[in-house]
C-alpha cells in the first residue's frame, strides 16, 4: 500500500488542523513546530512576535483533546534551535507536559533538535532516532530519497513544500503534502499559512 492508498483507505487521516492521525493506533503525527523560533530571532535583533510558541502548544492541546489520541509523535524540529530553549520555553514545555502526563509523546529527532534531547527528557518527552516505527508508521524527519515503494508507510517532513496560487488577484501560498510511493512528506502539523500580498511567479 503506497502513501496515497493509505490515505484513501483511512489508515492515515489528514486533518484540517494540518496534522495526520492513525486511527487504529490512536496516534497523532505533527512536525516542525519550531517552538522558540520567534525568541531566537528576537535574540538576534530581528523583529518577531511574542506568544507564538504558547499559541502553538494551546492549539496542539486542543487537537489532542478533540481527537482523543493516546500517542503524539513529532516528526522532528520540535524546537527551533539550542538557543531557543530559554528558561521560559523550558518551563512552558514542562508545565504543558505535566498537564498531559497520561499521554505518550515521542519526538523523532530532527536537525533542529540537536542538543535539546536532555531538556526534552527532563520535561517528560521521549526521544527517538529516525527511522522509528511508531503508530504502525515509519517515522522520519528527512524524507526517503529515491524510495521504490518497498517497506512500510513512512511519514516525514523537513522539506516544507508549498503550493502557490497566483490567479486571480493577490497570490496565496500554503504548505502542502506530497504523497510518494512510500512517504507522505509534510503529513503533519503545519501551523502557519502565509498570504502573499503581491503576485509572484510560480
N, C-alpha and C positions, 0 to 999 in steps of 0.2 A: 504494500500500500504506500503510494507516494504522498507527499505533503498535501496536495490538493484533494486527493481521495480521502485522506484522514479528516480534513476539514469538512468535506461534503458528508462523510459518514457520521460526523459528530464526535469522533474520537478526541479531537481538539476543537473547541468552540472559540471563535474570535469574538470578543466582547466589544460593545460600543465604547466602553471605558478605555479602550486601547490596551487590552490585556488578553491573555489566552487562558482557557480553562479546560482541564482534562476531567470530565465528569466522573468517569469510573474511578479515578484515583483521588477525586476531590482536591485537585492540585491546581493552584493559580500560578501562572507564569507572568512575570513582569521583567523589565530590563531597563538599564541605562537611566536610572533615576537621577544620577549625578547630584546627590544631596551635597550641599555645601558649595556648589559651583558659584553662586552669587557672592558668597562670602569670600571665596578665593579671588574672584575678580575685584571685589572692593579692596581686599588687602593689597592688590597690585595697582590700586589707584584708578581702576576702571569703574564707572558708574554701574550699579546693579541694584535691583530692588531687594528689599528685605522681606522675610516671611515666606519665601518661595519653598524652602525645604519643609516648613511646618505645614504648608498647604498640600504639598505632595503626600506627606505622611497622613494627613487628615483624609485625603481622597482615597488613599490606599486602604486605610482602616475602614472607611465607608464601604468600599467594594468588597473587602473581606467579609464584612457583616452581611452584605446583601446576598452574596452567593453561597455563604456558609461553607467556605473552603476549610480544609483541615491542614493544608500544607501550602506555603508560599515559596516559590523558587524565583530568585532574582538571577537573570542570565547575565550577570556581570555589571560592573560600574555602578554599584550601589551608592558610593560616594564619588566625588569628582577628583580628589587628589589627597595626598597625605596632609597637605596644608589645610584642606577643607575640614579635617577632623578637629575642629575647635572644641574648647570645653563646653560651649553652648550646644553644639551639634551632638557631642558625645552624651551630654545629659539628656537631650531630647530623645535620642535613639534608645537610651537605656529606659527612660520613662515610657516610651511608646511600646517597647518590647515587653515591659513589665505588665502593661495593660492587656497584652495579648499573649501571655505566657503559656496558655494551653495550646497555642498554635505552633505547629512545626514551621520553621523558617530557615531556608538554606540559601546561602549566597554562593553561586558558582562564580569564582573569582575572575574578574576581567582585568584589562590593562590598567584601569584607573583605580583598582582596588589594592594595588601593590603597597605594602606597608601598613594596611589597615586591618589585617586579619586579627591581631591581638585585641584591638578596640572592638571589633565585631564580636569576638568571643566573650569579652568582658561584659558586653551588653546583652549576651544571651543568644546571639545568632550563630548558627552552624555554618561552616565554610566547606566548600568542596572544590577540587581542581577539575577543570574540564578535560575530557568529557565525563559527565556524571549521569548515570541512569537514575532519574527521579520522576515519579509520577508516570512511569511507563514510557518516558521520552528521554532521548539522549540530549542532555542539556549542555550547551556550549555558550561561549561569548562570541568567539570568532566563527563565522560560517565555514562549512566544509568546502574546501577548494576542489573543484572538479569532481564532485561526488557522482557516482554512476548509478545510484539508486539502491545499492546493496547496503543492508544494515537497517537498524531501527529508525523510526521517525526521529528527526532531530530539530530542536528549536535553537535559534541563535540570534544574535543582534550585532552590534558594533558598527555596521556599515551605514546605518541611518539613511536608507533610501528615501527619496522624496518624489512625489508626483507634483508637477507644476501644471496648472490650468491657467492659460493666459487669455482666453477668449470667452465671452466678450468682456470688455471693461477691465477694471483693475485685476491683476493676476492674483492667483491663490495658490499657495503651496502647502501640502500636507504630507506628513510622514506616511509611508506606505509599507505594505507587506509583500515580500517576494516569496513565492512558492516554487521550490525546486523539486527535483526528484526525491530527495530525502529531507530537505530542510525547509523550514519556514523561517525566514530571516525577518526580524523585526515583528515576530508574532508575540508581541509583548507590550509592556507598558510604554506608551508614548504620551507624555503628559503635556506636550507643547504642540500647538498648531499655530503656524505663523502666517499672517496675511502679507502679501506684497502690495505695497501702495502704488507701485508703478509696474508697467509691463516689463517683463524680461524675456529674452529669447529662451526657448526650451533647449 
